[in-house]
Amino acid sequence: MRLGIALPIGERGPERKAASYQQMREMAVAAEEGGANSIWVADHLFYRFDDAGTRGLWEAMTILAALADATKRVELGPLVMCVPFRNPGLIAWIANTIDEVSAGRFVVGLGSGWSEDEFRAFDFQFDRRVSYFAESLEVIVPLLRNGEANFEGQFVKGTAELRPPGPRAGKGGPPILIGSSGPRMLEATLPYVAAWNAWYADTGNRPEGVPRLRAIVDESAVAVGRDPAEIERTVAVQVRIEGSTGRIMGDQDPRMAVPPLEGSPEVIAEALRAYARERIGHVQLVVDPITEASVAALAPVLELLDRG
């Protein structure tokens, strides 16, 4: 099983302070040096919770491009990019360019978004976002896979050639990951994706929450003619580091409140092995508190997992 780290890209805590790019860079480098397989960031315009006000975020794709240059080995991607926030042709150009900067390490995480406040604030169409997402794939996928697209739908159109070709041109392009368990989203994406992701709130932050979602993905894959085994299963897991110090989340959406995975490196490693037994191939760790020290504290967990 592979492990990734989700970096803090927005304002957090009572003081609403965001990590600087330099701090995120240090975390990413520490994660890579500690043996992590991937780096992830959220893609939002802002967070707005009733009891905590508005929290801003850095722009995800800009941060990922910078981290692609700062790292050498780890995969990088958004968890996940909100497709309705961007023109689908632009999404393909961004993905192709970051894949070039990273020398073929970019993962195209895609989703349709969920926060109506964000859509309304920037005049994106919230009610038809899944339809927009589905049509956007008719531009994004052929551009990344074949270098050209010619599509005209109700919400999206694009006739273009993707040049210059990226490092994985002719090899299927960068892999696509879908972050949704909704039936319409799965129907639209499973013909194309290499991986599927569930957020920790969807599983209750426990491996016992995986089988129900895995069955939904399996059934949807068969319905669209895919072998379920071809689609990697990934899950975000919230982890609280023992003895670490830093900025506790505290301002999290109450809908995301779940008991964190915590304890010694041995306890955390064994809990992550339970996800592997549920056929999860990649876990993205959402670390609380998220600091360079916390990321470094995960190194013993990665060593234990490497030893089996």
C-alpha positions in Angstrom: 0.0 0.0 0.0 1.2 3.5 -0.9 0.9 6.5 1.5 0.5 10.2 0.7 0.3 13.4 2.8 -2.4 16.1 2.4 -0.8 19.5 2.9 -2.5 22.5 4.6 -3.3 24.9 1.8 -5.7 27.3 3.6 -6.4 29.3 6.7 -6.8 27.3 9.8 -7.3 27.7 13.6 -8.9 30.5 15.6 -6.3 32.9 14.2 -7.2 32.0 10.5 -3.6 31.7 9.6 -2.5 30.0 6.4 0.8 28.1 6.0 3.2 29.9 3.7 4.4 28.3 0.5 7.8 27.9 2.1 6.2 25.9 5.0 4.3 23.7 2.5 7.5 23.2 0.6 9.3 22.1 3.7 6.5 19.7 4.6 6.5 18.2 1.1 10.3 17.7 1.1 10.1 16.2 4.6 7.4 13.8 3.4 9.4 12.8 0.4 12.5 12.2 2.4 10.5 10.3 5.0 9.3 7.8 2.4 5.9 9.1 1.4 4.6 8.2 -2.1 2.5 11.3 -2.8 1.5 14.9 -1.9 -2.0 16.2 -2.1 -3.8 19.6 -1.7 -7.4 20.6 -1.6 -9.0 22.7 -4.3 -11.4 25.3 -3.0 -12.1 29.0 -3.4 -12.8 29.3 0.3 -14.4 27.4 3.2 -17.4 28.9 5.0 -18.8 27.4 8.1 -21.6 28.8 10.2 -19.6 28.8 13.5 -16.2 29.7 12.1 -16.5 32.3 9.4 -14.8 32.3 6.0 -11.4 30.6 5.5 -9.3 31.4 2.4 -7.0 29.1 0.5 -4.1 29.4 -1.9 -4.8 28.4 -5.5 -4.2 24.7 -5.6 -2.8 24.2 -9.1 -0.2 27.0 -8.6 1.0 25.4 -5.4 1.1 21.9 -7.0 3.2 23.3 -9.9 5.7 24.8 -7.4 5.8 21.6 -5.4 6.4 19.6 -8.6 9.6 21.5 -9.0 10.6 21.3 -5.3 10.3 17.4 -5.2 11.9 14.7 -7.2 10.0 11.4 -6.6 6.6 11.7 -5.1 3.4 11.9 -7.1 1.4 15.1 -6.7 -2.3 16.0 -7.3 -5.4 17.8 -6.1 -7.8 16.0 -3.8 -9.7 16.9 -5.8 -9.9 19.6 -8.5 -13.4 21.2 -8.8 -14.0 20.9 -12.5 -16.8 23.5 -12.7 -14.4 26.2 -11.5 -12.4 26.0 -14.7 -12.8 25.6 -18.4 -12.2 21.9 -19.3 -9.6 22.7 -22.0 -7.7 24.8 -19.4 -7.8 21.9 -17.0 -6.2 19.7 -19.6 -3.5 22.3 -20.3 -2.8 22.8 -16.6 -2.5 19.1 -16.0 -0.3 18.6 -19.0 2.0 21.4 -17.9 2.3 20.2 -14.3 3.0 16.7 -15.6 5.9 18.2 -17.6 7.2 20.2 -14.6 7.1 17.0 -12.4 8.5 14.8 -15.2 5.4 12.6 -15.2 4.3 12.6 -11.6 1.0 14.4 -11.7 -2.3 12.8 -10.8 -5.4 14.5 -12.2 -7.8 14.3 -9.3 -11.3 15.5 -10.4 -14.6 16.2 -8.7 -17.7 18.2 -9.2 -17.6 20.3 -6.0 -20.1 20.5 -3.1 -20.0 23.9 -1.4 -22.9 26.0 -2.9 -21.4 29.1 -1.3 -18.3 28.9 -3.5 -20.4 28.5 -6.6 -22.7 31.4 -5.8 -19.9 33.7 -4.8 -18.1 33.3 -8.2 -21.2 32.8 -10.4 -20.5 29.2 -11.2 -23.6 27.1 -11.9 -24.2 24.9 -8.8 -27.4 23.1 -9.8 -26.1 21.6 -13.0 -22.5 21.0 -11.8 -22.6 17.2 -12.4 -23.9 17.7 -16.0 -21.1 20.2 -16.6 -18.6 17.8 -15.1 -19.7 14.9 -17.3 -19.5 16.9 -20.5 -16.1 18.4 -19.4 -14.7 14.9 -19.5 -15.4 14.8 -23.2 -12.8 17.5 -23.6 -10.4 16.7 -20.8 -9.9 13.0 -21.5 -9.3 13.1 -25.2 -6.9 16.1 -24.8 -4.8 14.3 -22.2 -4.9 10.9 -23.9 -4.8 11.7 -27.6 -3.7 15.3 -27.7 -6.9 16.6 -29.4 -10.6 17.1 -28.7 -13.7 18.0 -30.7 -16.8 18.1 -28.7 -19.9 20.4 -28.5 -22.4 19.7 -25.7 -25.1 21.7 -23.9 -22.6 23.1 -21.3 -19.2 22.5 -22.7 -17.5 22.7 -26.1 -13.9 22.4 -27.2 -12.1 21.9 -30.5 -8.4 22.0 -29.8 -5.0 20.3 -30.0 -2.9 19.9 -26.9 0.6 21.0 -27.7 3.4 20.7 -26.8 2.9 17.0 -25.8 3.5 16.2 -22.2 5.9 13.5 -20.9 3.2 10.8 -21.0 1.8 11.7 -24.5 1.1 8.5 -26.3 1.1 6.6 -23.0 -2.4 7.4 -21.9 -1.6 10.7 -20.3 -1.5 11.4 -16.6 -3.8 9.2 -14.6 -7.2 10.5 -13.6 -8.6 10.0 -10.0 -12.3 10.5 -9.2 -13.3 11.8 -5.8 -17.0 10.8 -5.6 -19.3 7.9 -4.8 -22.4 9.4 -6.4 -24.0 7.2 -9.1 -24.1 9.8 -11.8 -20.4 10.7 -11.2 -19.3 7.1 -11.2 -21.2 6.4 -14.4 -19.5 9.4 -16.0 -16.0 8.8 -14.8 -15.4 5.0 -14.4 -14.9 4.4 -18.1 -11.8 6.6 -17.9 -10.3 6.7 -14.4 -7.3 4.9 -13.0 -8.3 5.5 -9.3 -11.2 6.3 -7.0 -11.0 8.2 -3.7 -13.2 8.4 -0.6 -12.8 11.1 2.0 -12.4 10.0 5.6 -15.9 11.3 6.6 -17.3 8.9 4.0 -15.8 5.9 5.7 -16.2 7.1 9.3 -12.4 7.2 9.2 -12.4 3.4 9.8 -11.5 0.5 7.5 -14.9 -1.0 8.3 -16.5 1.8 6.3 -14.7 0.8 3.1 -16.7 -2.3 2.0 -20.0 -0.5 1.4 -18.3 2.1 -0.8 -16.1 -0.5 -2.5 -19.2 -2.4 -3.5 -20.8 0.7 -5.0 -17.7 1.3 -7.1 -17.5 -2.4 -8.1 -21.1 -2.5 -9.3 -20.7 0.8 -11.2 -17.5 -0.3 -12.9 -19.2 -3.5 -14.1 -22.2 -1.5 -15.4 -19.9 0.6 -17.6 -17.9 -2.3 -18.8 -14.8 -1.9 -16.6 -13.1 -4.6 -14.6 -13.2 -3.4 -11.0 -9.7 -4.6 -10.5 -8.4 -2.1 -13.0 -9.4 0.8 -10.7 -7.2 1.5 -7.7 -9.1 2.3 -4.5 -7.7 5.2 -2.4 -9.0 6.6 0.9 -8.1 9.7 2.9 -7.5 9.0 6.6 -7.4 11.6 9.4 -4.4 10.9 11.7 -3.5 12.7 15.0 0.2 12.5 15.8 1.1 11.4 19.3 3.1 14.1 21.2 3.3 16.5 18.3 2.6 20.2 18.6 1.1 22.6 16.1 -2.2 24.1 14.9 -5.1 21.7 15.7 -7.8 21.7 13.0 -10.6 22.8 15.3 -12.3 24.8 12.6 -13.4 21.8 10.6 -16.8 21.4 9.0 -18.9 19.6 11.6 -20.0 17.2 8.9 -16.4 16.0 8.7 -16.1 15.3 12.5 -14.9 11.8 13.0 -12.6 10.1 15.5 -9.0 10.4 14.3 -6.6 7.5 14.0 -4.1 8.1 16.7 -1.5 6.3 18.8 2.0 5.0 18.5 3.6 4.4 15.1 2.9 0.7 15.7 -0.8 1.4 16.3 -1.1 3.6 13.3 0.7 1.2 11.0 -1.5 -1.7 12.0 -4.6 0.4 11.5 -3.4 1.3 8.0 -2.7 -2.4 7.2 -6.4 -3.0 7.9 -7.1 -0.6 5.0 -4.8 -2.6 2.8 -6.8 -5.8 3.7 -9.9 -4.0 2.4 -8.1 -3.6 -0.9 -7.1 0.0 -0.5 -4.0 0.6 -2.6 -3.2 4.2 -1.6 -4.0 6.2 1.6 -3.8 10.0 1.8 -3.1 11.0 5.4 -4.8 14.1 6.7 -2.5 14.9 9.6 -3.7 16.8 12.7 -1.8 19.0 13.5 -0.2 19.4 10.2 3.4 20.8 10.6 6.8 19.8 9.3 7.4 18.1 12.7 4.2 16.1 12.3 5.1 15.0 8.8 8.6 13.9 10.1 6.9 12.0 12.9 5.2 9.8 10.3 8.5 8.4 9.1 8.5 5.5 11.6 5.0 4.5 10.4 6.2 4.4 6.8 9.2 2.3 7.9 6.9 -0.2 9.7 4.7 -0.5 6.6 7.7 -1.1 4.4 8.8 -3.9 6.6 5.3 -5.5 6.3 
